[in-house]
Structures are given as structure tokens and as C-alpha cells.
């Protein structure tokens, strides 16, 4: 059985970046490549170049913003996008 891994992506700031991604994006996948595929397919719809600034593997949720991010996440123990809402 493959183990799921939580990833936290941040992006280079640009006018093309949707406002919902300014704080970052949380994805759970089987690998970095799997998470990146979900990011490209579901968030960027395969149409835009993804300019990743940083990716943190096995992100500790307590390190994320408790006022804006944590109250607005889906359960991060399932494969998919758990922050921001609306992309899964």
C-alpha cells in the first residue's frame, strides 16, 4: 500500500496567480509527482505554467496560518487538494 504525503506549495507572485493561491496550496498525494499532477490538472487546469517557489514535503499543519488556512481546509489525510477549497 502506498503511503500518502502532505505537500505545501507556494508560488512566485504574479498577476496571473489566482488570489486564492496567494497563501499557498495544500495537496496530499502518493509522491511529489502525483501532487504536481493534481496541481496542474485541478488547480491550473493544464492551461497555465506553474511557477513554484517552494514545496514542503510532510508539512506539519501546525506551521500553517491558524487564522486563514487551518479553518478552511479539507481533511488532509485523503488524496487531493485540501487548501484552498474548491479545487477538489
PyMOL Python script that loads the backbone (N, CA, C, O; Angstrom):
from pymol import cmd

cmd.read_pdbstr("""\
ATOM      1  N   UNK A   1       0.842  -1.182   0.000  1.00  0.00           N
ATOM      2  CA  UNK A   1       0.000   0.000   0.000  1.00  0.00           C
ATOM      3  C   UNK A   1       0.888   1.246   0.000  1.00  0.00           C
ATOM      4  O   UNK A   1       1.832   1.345   0.783  1.00  0.00           O
ATOM      5  N   UNK A   2       0.578   2.184  -0.877  1.00  0.00           N
ATOM      6  CA  UNK A   2       1.340   3.432  -0.953  1.00  0.00           C
ATOM      7  C   UNK A   2       0.922   4.383   0.155  1.00  0.00           C
ATOM      8  O   UNK A   2      -0.262   4.513   0.464  1.00  0.00           O
ATOM      9  N   UNK A   3       1.886   5.033   0.737  1.00  0.00           N
ATOM     10  CA  UNK A   3       1.636   5.993   1.801  1.00  0.00           C
ATOM     11  C   UNK A   3       1.371   7.373   1.198  1.00  0.00           C
ATOM     12  O   UNK A   3       2.054   7.791   0.263  1.00  0.00           O
ATOM     13  N   UNK A   4       0.382   8.069   1.735  1.00  0.00           N
ATOM     14  CA  UNK A   4       0.085   9.419   1.285  1.00  0.00           C
ATOM     15  C   UNK A   4       0.998  10.421   1.975  1.00  0.00           C
ATOM     16  O   UNK A   4       1.370  10.246   3.135  1.00  0.00           O
ATOM     17  N   UNK A   5       1.353  11.472   1.247  1.00  0.00           N
ATOM     18  CA  UNK A   5       2.264  12.510   1.736  1.00  0.00           C
ATOM     19  C   UNK A   5       1.582  13.857   1.569  1.00  0.00           C
ATOM     20  O   UNK A   5       1.012  14.146   0.517  1.00  0.00           O
ATOM     21  N   UNK A   6       1.641  14.686   2.617  1.00  0.00           N
ATOM     22  CA  UNK A   6       1.107  16.053   2.536  1.00  0.00           C
ATOM     23  C   UNK A   6       2.184  16.982   1.982  1.00  0.00           C
ATOM     24  O   UNK A   6       3.337  16.941   2.412  1.00  0.00           O
ATOM     25  N   UNK A   7       1.790  17.821   1.021  1.00  0.00           N
ATOM     26  CA  UNK A   7       2.690  18.809   0.422  1.00  0.00           C
ATOM     27  C   UNK A   7       2.089  20.191   0.579  1.00  0.00           C
ATOM     28  O   UNK A   7       0.870  20.360   0.531  1.00  0.00           O
ATOM     29  N   UNK A   8       2.956  21.181   0.768  1.00  0.00           N
ATOM     30  CA  UNK A   8       2.536  22.585   0.791  1.00  0.00           C
ATOM     31  C   UNK A   8       3.336  23.321  -0.270  1.00  0.00           C
ATOM     32  O   UNK A   8       4.562  23.405  -0.196  1.00  0.00           O
ATOM     33  N   UNK A   9       2.626  23.853  -1.256  1.00  0.00           N
ATOM     34  CA  UNK A   9       3.251  24.578  -2.350  1.00  0.00           C
ATOM     35  C   UNK A   9       3.050  26.076  -2.161  1.00  0.00           C
ATOM     36  O   UNK A   9       1.958  26.516  -1.801  1.00  0.00           O
ATOM     37  N   UNK A  10       4.085  26.852  -2.398  1.00  0.00           N
ATOM     38  CA  UNK A  10       3.953  28.297  -2.528  1.00  0.00           C
ATOM     39  C   UNK A  10       4.439  28.659  -3.923  1.00  0.00           C
ATOM     40  O   UNK A  10       5.215  27.929  -4.541  1.00  0.00           O
ATOM     41  N   UNK A  11       3.965  29.801  -4.404  1.00  0.00           N
ATOM     42  CA  UNK A  11       4.192  30.171  -5.793  1.00  0.00           C
ATOM     43  C   UNK A  11       4.840  31.532  -5.909  1.00  0.00           C
ATOM     44  O   UNK A  11       4.700  32.389  -5.035  1.00  0.00           O
ATOM     45  N   UNK A  12       5.558  31.714  -7.016  1.00  0.00           N
ATOM     46  CA  UNK A  12       6.082  33.036  -7.346  1.00  0.00           C
ATOM     47  C   UNK A  12       4.878  33.952  -7.564  1.00  0.00           C
ATOM     48  O   UNK A  12       3.942  33.586  -8.275  1.00  0.00           O
ATOM     49  N   UNK A  13       4.897  35.118  -6.969  1.00  0.00           N
ATOM     50  CA  UNK A  13       3.778  36.044  -7.095  1.00  0.00           C
ATOM     51  C   UNK A  13       3.759  36.644  -8.504  1.00  0.00           C
ATOM     52  O   UNK A  13       4.781  37.100  -9.018  1.00  0.00           O
ATOM     53  N   UNK A  14       2.584  36.632  -9.105  1.00  0.00           N
ATOM     54  CA  UNK A  14       2.406  37.224 -10.427  1.00  0.00           C
ATOM     55  C   UNK A  14       0.947  37.621 -10.578  1.00  0.00           C
ATOM     56  O   UNK A  14       0.094  37.186  -9.804  1.00  0.00           O
ATOM     57  N   UNK A  15       0.666  38.435 -11.562  1.00  0.00           N
ATOM     58  CA  UNK A  15      -0.707  38.847 -11.812  1.00  0.00           C
ATOM     59  C   UNK A  15      -1.568  37.678 -12.278  1.00  0.00           C
ATOM     60  O   UNK A  15      -2.787  37.704 -12.110  1.00  0.00           O
ATOM     61  N   UNK A  16      -0.953  36.662 -12.858  1.00  0.00           N
ATOM     62  CA  UNK A  16      -1.689  35.507 -13.350  1.00  0.00           C
ATOM     63  C   UNK A  16      -2.079  34.534 -12.234  1.00  0.00           C
ATOM     64  O   UNK A  16      -2.924  33.665 -12.442  1.00  0.00           O
ATOM     65  N   UNK A  17      -1.467  34.674 -11.050  1.00  0.00           N
ATOM     66  CA  UNK A  17      -1.752  33.766  -9.939  1.00  0.00           C
ATOM     67  C   UNK A  17      -3.125  34.086  -9.353  1.00  0.00           C
ATOM     68  O   UNK A  17      -3.375  35.220  -8.945  1.00  0.00           O
ATOM     69  N   UNK A  18      -4.015  33.092  -9.308  1.00  0.00           N
ATOM     70  CA  UNK A  18      -5.339  33.350  -8.713  1.00  0.00           C
ATOM     71  C   UNK A  18      -5.196  33.811  -7.260  1.00  0.00           C
ATOM     72  O   UNK A  18      -4.334  33.306  -6.541  1.00  0.00           O
ATOM     73  N   UNK A  19      -6.022  34.758  -6.819  1.00  0.00           N
ATOM     74  CA  UNK A  19      -5.937  35.262  -5.440  1.00  0.00           C
ATOM     75  C   UNK A  19      -6.032  34.156  -4.392  1.00  0.00           C
ATOM     76  O   UNK A  19      -5.432  34.268  -3.323  1.00  0.00           O
ATOM     77  N   UNK A  20      -6.773  33.099  -4.682  1.00  0.00           N
ATOM     78  CA  UNK A  20      -6.937  32.012  -3.716  1.00  0.00           C
ATOM     79  C   UNK A  20      -5.630  31.271  -3.445  1.00  0.00           C
ATOM     80  O   UNK A  20      -5.534  30.534  -2.463  1.00  0.00           O
ATOM     81  N   UNK A  21      -4.618  31.455  -4.304  1.00  0.00           N
ATOM     82  CA  UNK A  21      -3.341  30.750  -4.130  1.00  0.00           C
ATOM     83  C   UNK A  21      -2.240  31.627  -3.555  1.00  0.00           C
ATOM     84  O   UNK A  21      -1.091  31.193  -3.465  1.00  0.00           O
ATOM     85  N   UNK A  22      -2.566  32.842  -3.167  1.00  0.00           N
ATOM     86  CA  UNK A  22      -1.544  33.762  -2.649  1.00  0.00           C
ATOM     87  C   UNK A  22      -0.867  33.219  -1.388  1.00  0.00           C
ATOM     88  O   UNK A  22       0.321  33.455  -1.172  1.00  0.00           O
ATOM     89  N   UNK A  23      -1.625  32.487  -0.549  1.00  0.00           N
ATOM     90  CA  UNK A  23      -1.043  31.928   0.674  1.00  0.00           C
ATOM     91  C   UNK A  23      -0.387  30.568   0.444  1.00  0.00           C
ATOM     92  O   UNK A  23       0.452  30.135   1.234  1.00  0.00           O
ATOM     93  N   UNK A  24      -0.774  29.900  -0.639  1.00  0.00           N
ATOM     94  CA  UNK A  24      -0.216  28.591  -0.946  1.00  0.00           C
ATOM     95  C   UNK A  24      -1.294  27.597  -1.304  1.00  0.00           C
ATOM     96  O   UNK A  24      -2.465  27.944  -1.453  1.00  0.00           O
ATOM     97  N   UNK A  25      -0.871  26.342  -1.440  1.00  0.00           N
ATOM     98  CA  UNK A  25      -1.784  25.272  -1.826  1.00  0.00           C
ATOM     99  C   UNK A  25      -1.356  23.983  -1.133  1.00  0.00           C
ATOM    100  O   UNK A  25      -0.190  23.594  -1.189  1.00  0.00           O
ATOM    101  N   UNK A  26      -2.309  23.327  -0.480  1.00  0.00           N
ATOM    102  CA  UNK A  26      -2.043  22.063   0.193  1.00  0.00           C
ATOM    103  C   UNK A  26      -2.598  20.904  -0.604  1.00  0.00           C
ATOM    104  O   UNK A  26      -3.768  20.900  -0.988  1.00  0.00           O
ATOM    105  N   UNK A  27      -1.749  19.920  -0.849  1.00  0.00           N
ATOM    106  CA  UNK A  27      -2.132  18.750  -1.641  1.00  0.00           C
ATOM    107  C   UNK A  27      -1.594  17.502  -0.968  1.00  0.00           C
ATOM    108  O   UNK A  27      -0.463  17.486  -0.480  1.00  0.00           O
ATOM    109  N   UNK A  28      -2.405  16.463  -0.943  1.00  0.00           N
ATOM    110  CA  UNK A  28      -1.945  15.167  -0.461  1.00  0.00           C
ATOM    111  C   UNK A  28      -1.887  14.230  -1.659  1.00  0.00           C
ATOM    112  O   UNK A  28      -2.849  14.109  -2.417  1.00  0.00           O
ATOM    113  N   UNK A  29      -0.746  13.571  -1.817  1.00  0.00           N
ATOM    114  CA  UNK A  29      -0.557  12.650  -2.928  1.00  0.00           C
ATOM    115  C   UNK A  29       0.360  11.516  -2.543  1.00  0.00           C
ATOM    116  O   UNK A  29       0.885  11.472  -1.430  1.00  0.00           O
ATOM    117  N   UNK A  30       0.550  10.598  -3.474  1.00  0.00           N
ATOM    118  CA  UNK A  30       1.414   9.445  -3.229  1.00  0.00           C
ATOM    119  C   UNK A  30       2.891   9.781  -3.400  1.00  0.00           C
ATOM    120  O   UNK A  30       3.759   9.060  -2.908  1.00  0.00           O
ATOM    121  N   UNK A  31       3.173  10.886  -4.102  1.00  0.00           N
ATOM    122  CA  UNK A  31       4.552  11.312  -4.348  1.00  0.00           C
ATOM    123  C   UNK A  31       4.508  12.778  -4.766  1.00  0.00           C
ATOM    124  O   UNK A  31       3.434  13.341  -4.973  1.00  0.00           O
ATOM    125  N   UNK A  32       5.684  13.390  -4.887  1.00  0.00           N
ATOM    126  CA  UNK A  32       5.756  14.768  -5.385  1.00  0.00           C
ATOM    127  C   UNK A  32       5.155  14.843  -6.782  1.00  0.00           C
ATOM    128  O   UNK A  32       4.409  15.773  -7.091  1.00  0.00           O
ATOM    129  N   UNK A  33       5.476  13.871  -7.621  1.00  0.00           N
ATOM    130  CA  UNK A  33       4.969  13.861  -8.992  1.00  0.00           C
ATOM    131  C   UNK A  33       3.452  13.752  -9.026  1.00  0.00           C
ATOM    132  O   UNK A  33       2.801  14.402  -9.844  1.00  0.00           O
ATOM    133  N   UNK A  34       2.883  12.932  -8.140  1.00  0.00           N
ATOM    134  CA  UNK A  34       1.436  12.787  -8.055  1.00  0.00           C
ATOM    135  C   UNK A  34       0.791  14.100  -7.614  1.00  0.00           C
ATOM    136  O   UNK A  34      -0.217  14.517  -8.185  1.00  0.00           O
ATOM    137  N   UNK A  35       1.363  14.754  -6.605  1.00  0.00           N
ATOM    138  CA  UNK A  35       0.839  16.041  -6.129  1.00  0.00           C
ATOM    139  C   UNK A  35       0.946  17.100  -7.223  1.00  0.00           C
ATOM    140  O   UNK A  35       0.027  17.898  -7.405  1.00  0.00           O
ATOM    141  N   UNK A  36       2.043  17.111  -7.938  1.00  0.00           N
ATOM    142  CA  UNK A  36       2.230  18.074  -9.021  1.00  0.00           C
ATOM    143  C   UNK A  36       1.212  17.848 -10.138  1.00  0.00           C
ATOM    144  O   UNK A  36       0.703  18.808 -10.717  1.00  0.00           O
ATOM    145  N   UNK A  37       0.915  16.598 -10.438  1.00  0.00           N
ATOM    146  CA  UNK A  37      -0.103  16.278 -11.438  1.00  0.00           C
ATOM    147  C   UNK A  37      -1.465  16.810 -11.008  1.00  0.00           C
ATOM    148  O   UNK A  37      -2.181  17.401 -11.817  1.00  0.00           O
ATOM    149  N   UNK A  38      -1.833  16.607  -9.734  1.00  0.00           N
ATOM    150  CA  UNK A  38      -3.096  17.138  -9.224  1.00  0.00           C
ATOM    151  C   UNK A  38      -3.119  18.663  -9.319  1.00  0.00           C
ATOM    152  O   UNK A  38      -4.127  19.253  -9.706  1.00  0.00           O
ATOM    153  N   UNK A  39      -2.012  19.286  -8.966  1.00  0.00           N
ATOM    154  CA  UNK A  39      -1.906  20.741  -9.027  1.00  0.00           C
ATOM    155  C   UNK A  39      -2.129  21.239 -10.450  1.00  0.00           C
ATOM    156  O   UNK A  39      -2.907  22.167 -10.674  1.00  0.00           O
ATOM    157  N   UNK A  40      -1.454  20.628 -11.402  1.00  0.00           N
ATOM    158  CA  UNK A  40      -1.563  21.061 -12.794  1.00  0.00           C
ATOM    159  C   UNK A  40      -2.949  20.793 -13.372  1.00  0.00           C
ATOM    160  O   UNK A  40      -3.487  21.625 -14.102  1.00  0.00           O
ATOM    161  N   UNK A  41      -3.534  19.633 -13.049  1.00  0.00           N
ATOM    162  CA  UNK A  41      -4.823  19.273 -13.634  1.00  0.00           C
ATOM    163  C   UNK A  41      -5.997  19.996 -12.994  1.00  0.00           C
ATOM    164  O   UNK A  41      -6.889  20.474 -13.695  1.00  0.00           O
ATOM    165  N   UNK A  42      -6.004  20.080 -11.668  1.00  0.00           N
ATOM    166  CA  UNK A  42      -7.183  20.585 -10.970  1.00  0.00           C
ATOM    167  C   UNK A  42      -7.123  22.070 -10.654  1.00  0.00           C
ATOM    168  O   UNK A  42      -8.151  22.748 -10.680  1.00  0.00           O
ATOM    169  N   UNK A  43      -5.946  22.584 -10.358  1.00  0.00           N
ATOM    170  CA  UNK A  43      -5.839  23.993  -9.996  1.00  0.00           C
ATOM    171  C   UNK A  43      -5.545  24.846 -11.225  1.00  0.00           C
ATOM    172  O   UNK A  43      -6.223  25.841 -11.481  1.00  0.00           O
ATOM    173  N   UNK A  44      -4.534  24.447 -11.977  1.00  0.00           N
ATOM    174  CA  UNK A  44      -4.133  25.239 -13.136  1.00  0.00           C
ATOM    175  C   UNK A  44      -4.777  24.744 -14.431  1.00  0.00           C
ATOM    176  O   UNK A  44      -4.523  25.302 -15.499  1.00  0.00           O
ATOM    177  N   UNK A  45      -5.598  23.717 -14.349  1.00  0.00           N
ATOM    178  CA  UNK A  45      -6.397  23.202 -15.481  1.00  0.00           C
ATOM    179  C   UNK A  45      -5.575  22.890 -16.724  1.00  0.00           C
ATOM    180  O   UNK A  45      -6.107  22.871 -17.834  1.00  0.00           O
ATOM    181  N   UNK A  46      -4.283  22.648 -16.542  1.00  0.00           N
ATOM    182  CA  UNK A  46      -3.427  22.298 -17.652  1.00  0.00           C
ATOM    183  C   UNK A  46      -3.146  23.436 -18.616  1.00  0.00           C
ATOM    184  O   UNK A  46      -2.462  23.235 -19.620  1.00  0.00           O
ATOM    185  N   UNK A  47      -3.661  24.632 -18.332  1.00  0.00           N
ATOM    186  CA  UNK A  47      -3.532  25.751 -19.265  1.00  0.00           C
ATOM    187  C   UNK A  47      -2.439  26.742 -18.912  1.00  0.00           C
ATOM    188  O   UNK A  47      -2.019  27.521 -19.767  1.00  0.00           O
ATOM    189  N   UNK A  48      -1.976  26.729 -17.690  1.00  0.00           N
ATOM    190  CA  UNK A  48      -1.041  27.747 -17.253  1.00  0.00           C
ATOM    191  C   UNK A  48       0.251  27.119 -16.748  1.00  0.00           C
ATOM    192  O   UNK A  48       0.259  25.997 -16.242  1.00  0.00           O
ATOM    193  N   UNK A  49       1.316  27.846 -16.890  1.00  0.00           N
ATOM    194  CA  UNK A  49       2.590  27.405 -16.355  1.00  0.00           C
ATOM    195  C   UNK A  49       2.573  27.570 -14.843  1.00  0.00           C
ATOM    196  O   UNK A  49       2.107  28.585 -14.326  1.00  0.00           O
ATOM    197  N   UNK A  50       3.083  26.571 -14.140  1.00  0.00           N
ATOM    198  CA  UNK A  50       3.127  26.597 -12.686  1.00  0.00           C
ATOM    199  C   UNK A  50       4.503  27.088 -12.254  1.00  0.00           C
ATOM    200  O   UNK A  50       5.512  26.439 -12.531  1.00  0.00           O
ATOM    201  N   UNK A  51       4.546  28.239 -11.575  1.00  0.00           N
ATOM    202  CA  UNK A  51       5.804  28.799 -11.086  1.00  0.00           C
ATOM    203  C   UNK A  51       5.911  28.569  -9.590  1.00  0.00           C
ATOM    204  O   UNK A  51       5.542  29.430  -8.791  1.00  0.00           O
ATOM    205  N   UNK A  52       6.419  27.398  -9.217  1.00  0.00           N
ATOM    206  CA  UNK A  52       6.526  27.014  -7.815  1.00  0.00           C
ATOM    207  C   UNK A  52       7.735  27.697  -7.191  1.00  0.00           C
ATOM    208  O   UNK A  52       8.847  27.644  -7.717  1.00  0.00           O
ATOM    209  N   UNK A  53       7.487  28.334  -6.067  1.00  0.00           N
ATOM    210  CA  UNK A  53       8.556  28.973  -5.309  1.00  0.00           C
ATOM    211  C   UNK A  53       9.180  27.976  -4.345  1.00  0.00           C
ATOM    212  O   UNK A  53      10.403  27.889  -4.225  1.00  0.00           O
ATOM    213  N   UNK A  54       8.320  27.223  -3.656  1.00  0.00           N
ATOM    214  CA  UNK A  54       8.795  26.257  -2.653  1.00  0.00           C
ATOM    215  C   UNK A  54       7.774  25.146  -2.511  1.00  0.00           C
ATOM    216  O   UNK A  54       6.575  25.363  -2.686  1.00  0.00           O
ATOM    217  N   UNK A  55       8.258  23.954  -2.193  1.00  0.00           N
ATOM    218  CA  UNK A  55       7.389  22.826  -1.884  1.00  0.00           C
ATOM    219  C   UNK A  55       7.920  22.183  -0.613  1.00  0.00           C
ATOM    220  O   UNK A  55       9.088  21.799  -0.538  1.00  0.00           O
ATOM    221  N   UNK A  56       7.048  22.070   0.387  1.00  0.00           N
ATOM    222  CA  UNK A  56       7.428  21.432   1.641  1.00  0.00           C
ATOM    223  C   UNK A  56       6.743  20.079   1.704  1.00  0.00           C
ATOM    224  O   UNK A  56       5.515  19.994   1.674  1.00  0.00           O
ATOM    225  N   UNK A  57       7.532  19.032   1.792  1.00  0.00           N
ATOM    226  CA  UNK A  57       7.016  17.671   1.893  1.00  0.00           C
ATOM    227  C   UNK A  57       6.770  17.344   3.358  1.00  0.00           C
ATOM    228  O   UNK A  57       7.531  17.765   4.228  1.00  0.00           O
ATOM    229  N   UNK A  58       5.709  16.594   3.631  1.00  0.00           N
ATOM    230  CA  UNK A  58       5.322  16.227   5.001  1.00  0.00           C
ATOM    231  C   UNK A  58       5.104  17.465   5.864  1.00  0.00           C
ATOM    232  O   UNK A  58       5.573  17.524   7.001  1.00  0.00           O
ATOM    233  N   UNK A  59       4.392  18.453   5.321  1.00  0.00           N
ATOM    234  CA  UNK A  59       4.143  19.695   6.037  1.00  0.00           C
ATOM    235  C   UNK A  59       3.447  19.407   7.371  1.00  0.00           C
ATOM    236  O   UNK A  59       2.492  18.633   7.435  1.00  0.00           O
ATOM    237  N   UNK A  60       3.937  20.034   8.410  1.00  0.00           N
ATOM    238  CA  UNK A  60       3.304  19.977   9.722  1.00  0.00           C
ATOM    239  C   UNK A  60       2.226  21.052   9.735  1.00  0.00           C
ATOM    240  O   UNK A  60       2.532  22.240   9.628  1.00  0.00           O
ATOM    241  N   UNK A  61       0.980  20.650   9.862  1.00  0.00           N
ATOM    242  CA  UNK A  61      -0.129  21.599   9.758  1.00  0.00           C
ATOM    243  C   UNK A  61      -0.064  22.701  10.806  1.00  0.00           C
ATOM    244  O   UNK A  61      -0.612  23.781  10.588  1.00  0.00           O
ATOM    245  N   UNK A  62       0.583  22.461  11.925  1.00  0.00           N
ATOM    246  CA  UNK A  62       0.673  23.497  12.954  1.00  0.00           C
ATOM    247  C   UNK A  62       1.534  24.670  12.500  1.00  0.00           C
ATOM    248  O   UNK A  62       1.514  25.727  13.131  1.00  0.00           O
ATOM    249  N   UNK A  63       2.289  24.502  11.415  1.00  0.00           N
ATOM    250  CA  UNK A  63       3.107  25.589  10.881  1.00  0.00           C
ATOM    251  C   UNK A  63       2.331  26.499   9.925  1.00  0.00           C
ATOM    252  O   UNK A  63       2.843  27.532   9.494  1.00  0.00           O
ATOM    253  N   UNK A  64       1.097  26.111   9.595  1.00  0.00           N
ATOM    254  CA  UNK A  64       0.279  26.913   8.684  1.00  0.00           C
ATOM    255  C   UNK A  64      -0.541  27.930   9.473  1.00  0.00           C
ATOM    256  O   UNK A  64      -0.801  27.748  10.662  1.00  0.00           O
ATOM    257  N   UNK A  65      -0.938  28.985   8.804  1.00  0.00           N
ATOM    258  CA  UNK A  65      -1.674  30.080   9.423  1.00  0.00           C
ATOM    259  C   UNK A  65      -2.967  29.578  10.073  1.00  0.00           C
ATOM    260  O   UNK A  65      -3.835  29.022   9.401  1.00  0.00           O
ATOM    261  N   UNK A  66      -3.081  29.782  11.384  1.00  0.00           N
ATOM    262  CA  UNK A  66      -4.238  29.278  12.128  1.00  0.00           C
ATOM    263  C   UNK A  66      -5.482  30.152  11.963  1.00  0.00           C
ATOM    264  O   UNK A  66      -6.579  29.733  12.329  1.00  0.00           O
ATOM    265  N   UNK A  67      -5.328  31.346  11.423  1.00  0.00           N
ATOM    266  CA  UNK A  67      -6.481  32.231  11.235  1.00  0.00           C
ATOM    267  C   UNK A  67      -7.090  32.132   9.849  1.00  0.00           C
ATOM    268  O   UNK A  67      -8.301  32.291   9.695  1.00  0.00           O
ATOM    269  N   UNK A  68      -6.276  31.876   8.844  1.00  0.00           N
ATOM    270  CA  UNK A  68      -6.776  31.888   7.473  1.00  0.00           C
ATOM    271  C   UNK A  68      -6.772  30.515   6.806  1.00  0.00           C
ATOM    272  O   UNK A  68      -7.707  30.166   6.086  1.00  0.00           O
ATOM    273  N   UNK A  69      -5.728  29.750   7.044  1.00  0.00           N
ATOM    274  CA  UNK A  69      -5.608  28.469   6.336  1.00  0.00           C
ATOM    275  C   UNK A  69      -6.312  27.337   7.081  1.00  0.00           C
ATOM    276  O   UNK A  69      -7.190  26.686   6.516  1.00  0.00           O
ATOM    277  N   UNK A  70      -5.948  27.094   8.321  1.00  0.00           N
ATOM    278  CA  UNK A  70      -6.462  25.927   9.043  1.00  0.00           C
ATOM    279  C   UNK A  70      -7.989  25.878   9.156  1.00  0.00           C
ATOM    280  O   UNK A  70      -8.555  24.788   9.069  1.00  0.00           O
ATOM    281  N   UNK A  71      -8.685  27.009   9.347  1.00  0.00           N
ATOM    282  CA  UNK A  71     -10.151  26.916   9.396  1.00  0.00           C
ATOM    283  C   UNK A  71     -10.787  26.606   8.043  1.00  0.00           C
ATOM    284  O   UNK A  71     -11.986  26.338   7.969  1.00  0.00           O
ATOM    285  N   UNK A  72      -9.995  26.639   6.978  1.00  0.00           N
ATOM    286  CA  UNK A  72     -10.533  26.492   5.625  1.00  0.00           C
ATOM    287  C   UNK A  72      -9.905  25.347   4.851  1.00  0.00           C
ATOM    288  O   UNK A  72      -9.688  25.465   3.645  1.00  0.00           O
ATOM    289  N   UNK A  73      -9.609  24.242   5.523  1.00  0.00           N
ATOM    290  CA  UNK A  73      -9.032  23.102   4.822  1.00  0.00           C
ATOM    291  C   UNK A  73      -9.986  21.914   4.854  1.00  0.00           C
ATOM    292  O   UNK A  73     -10.824  21.779   5.746  1.00  0.00           O
ATOM    293  N   UNK A  74      -9.829  21.067   3.858  1.00  0.00           N
ATOM    294  CA  UNK A  74     -10.479  19.764   3.863  1.00  0.00           C
ATOM    295  C   UNK A  74      -9.569  18.808   4.627  1.00  0.00           C
ATOM    296  O   UNK A  74      -8.410  19.139   4.877  1.00  0.00           O
ATOM    297  N   UNK A  75     -10.066  17.628   5.003  1.00  0.00           N
ATOM    298  CA  UNK A  75      -9.190  16.670   5.687  1.00  0.00           C
ATOM    299  C   UNK A  75      -7.966  16.349   4.823  1.00  0.00           C
ATOM    300  O   UNK A  75      -8.116  15.888   3.692  1.00  0.00           O
ATOM    301  N   UNK A  76      -6.765  16.586   5.341  1.00  0.00           N
ATOM    302  CA  UNK A  76      -5.554  16.388   4.551  1.00  0.00           C
ATOM    303  C   UNK A  76      -5.055  14.941   4.519  1.00  0.00           C
ATOM    304  O   UNK A  76      -3.961  14.676   4.022  1.00  0.00           O
ATOM    305  N   UNK A  77      -5.845  14.013   5.044  1.00  0.00           N
ATOM    306  CA  UNK A  77      -5.417  12.615   5.064  1.00  0.00           C
ATOM    307  C   UNK A  77      -5.990  11.806   3.903  1.00  0.00           C
ATOM    308  O   UNK A  77      -5.912  10.577   3.895  1.00  0.00           O
ATOM    309  N   UNK A  78      -6.569  12.507   2.920  1.00  0.00           N
ATOM    310  CA  UNK A  78      -7.062  11.864   1.709  1.00  0.00           C
ATOM    311  C   UNK A  78      -6.362  12.473   0.502  1.00  0.00           C
ATOM    312  O   UNK A  78      -5.968  13.639   0.538  1.00  0.00           O
ATOM    313  N   UNK A  79      -6.202  11.696  -0.567  1.00  0.00           N
ATOM    314  CA  UNK A  79      -5.552  12.191  -1.768  1.00  0.00           C
ATOM    315  C   UNK A  79      -6.390  13.315  -2.373  1.00  0.00           C
ATOM    316  O   UNK A  79      -7.592  13.166  -2.591  1.00  0.00           O
ATOM    317  N   UNK A  80      -5.726  14.444  -2.640  1.00  0.00           N
ATOM    318  CA  UNK A  80      -6.410  15.550  -3.278  1.00  0.00           C
ATOM    319  C   UNK A  80      -5.948  16.889  -2.745  1.00  0.00           C
ATOM    320  O   UNK A  80      -4.994  16.979  -1.973  1.00  0.00           O
ATOM    321  N   UNK A  81      -6.645  17.927  -3.174  1.00  0.00           N
ATOM    322  CA  UNK A  81      -6.307  19.291  -2.791  1.00  0.00           C
ATOM    323  C   UNK A  81      -7.138  19.661  -1.575  1.00  0.00           C
ATOM    324  O   UNK A  81      -8.368  19.645  -1.626  1.00  0.00           O
ATOM    325  N   UNK A  82      -6.463  19.995  -0.480  1.00  0.00           N
ATOM    326  CA  UNK A  82      -7.171  20.326   0.750  1.00  0.00           C
ATOM    327  C   UNK A  82      -7.140  21.815   1.077  1.00  0.00           C
ATOM    328  O   UNK A  82      -7.869  22.257   1.966  1.00  0.00           O
ATOM    329  N   UNK A  83      -6.330  22.586   0.396  1.00  0.00           N
ATOM    330  CA  UNK A  83      -6.346  24.042   0.516  1.00  0.00           C
ATOM    331  C   UNK A  83      -5.791  24.630  -0.756  1.00  0.00           C
ATOM    332  O   UNK A  83      -4.768  24.166  -1.258  1.00  0.00           O
ATOM    333  N   UNK A  84      -6.444  25.639  -1.285  1.00  0.00           N
ATOM    334  CA  UNK A  84      -7.714  26.238  -0.884  1.00  0.00           C
ATOM    335  C   UNK A  84      -8.892  25.367  -1.295  1.00  0.00           C
ATOM    336  O   UNK A  84      -8.750  24.435  -2.086  1.00  0.00           O
ATOM    337  N   UNK A  85     -10.034  25.682  -0.755  1.00  0.00           N
ATOM    338  CA  UNK A  85     -11.252  24.942  -1.064  1.00  0.00           C
ATOM    339  C   UNK A  85     -11.682  25.221  -2.502  1.00  0.00           C
ATOM    340  O   UNK A  85     -11.371  26.266  -3.073  1.00  0.00           O
ATOM    341  N   UNK A  86     -12.404  24.258  -3.067  1.00  0.00           N
ATOM    342  CA  UNK A  86     -12.995  24.468  -4.377  1.00  0.00           C
ATOM    343  C   UNK A  86     -12.249  23.849  -5.545  1.00  0.00           C
ATOM    344  O   UNK A  86     -12.707  23.942  -6.684  1.00  0.00           O
ATOM    345  N   UNK A  87     -11.125  23.226  -5.291  1.00  0.00           N
ATOM    346  CA  UNK A  87     -10.354  22.633  -6.394  1.00  0.00           C
ATOM    347  C   UNK A  87     -10.424  21.116  -6.424  1.00  0.00           C
ATOM    348  O   UNK A  87      -9.919  20.505  -7.366  1.00  0.00           O
ATOM    349  N   UNK A  88     -11.018  20.503  -5.450  1.00  0.00           N
ATOM    350  CA  UNK A  88     -11.066  19.056  -5.410  1.00  0.00           C
ATOM    351  C   UNK A  88     -12.324  18.620  -6.054  1.00  0.00           C
ATOM    352  O   UNK A  88     -12.591  17.422  -6.140  1.00  0.00           O
TER     353      UNK A  88
END
""", "prot")
cmd.dss("prot")
cmd.show_as("cartoon", "prot")
cmd.util.cbc("prot")
cmd.orient("prot")
